[in-house]
Amino acid sequence: RKSSLPMISVSEKGVTGDYNHYRTVALKSTADRAISILTHDVSSYIQTLDGGSFAKSGNGYTDGDLGENVLVKGVDFSFFKVGGRYRFSPKSSNNSGNASTSSS
């Protein structure tokens, strides 16, 4: 389970400080990196699988259990495309947040 952080730093090497067991052990420390984005709609769906038993089993399913680097609320899964670049602004008392695609 990954801990929630208020902000992350991302570079071509992935998320700073992130450890991925699969990429380190099974892929022998490959330099290839990815950022795992999970949307709230998918997280909510996972909690309903098998009559909700997945969410209730053991300690229960909570955010971070799937190793996601970013959990996004307010943007559905269908917004994202593999290989896409995205820019997010935080939600504040003055706005509802923003998500946009970027070609750079």
Secondary structure, DSSP 8 states (H G I E B T S, - for coil): -----S---EETTEETT---HIIIIITTS-S-----EEEHHHHHHHHHGGGGHHHHSTT---TTTT--SEEESSS-GGG--TT-EEEEE--BTTB--EEEEE--
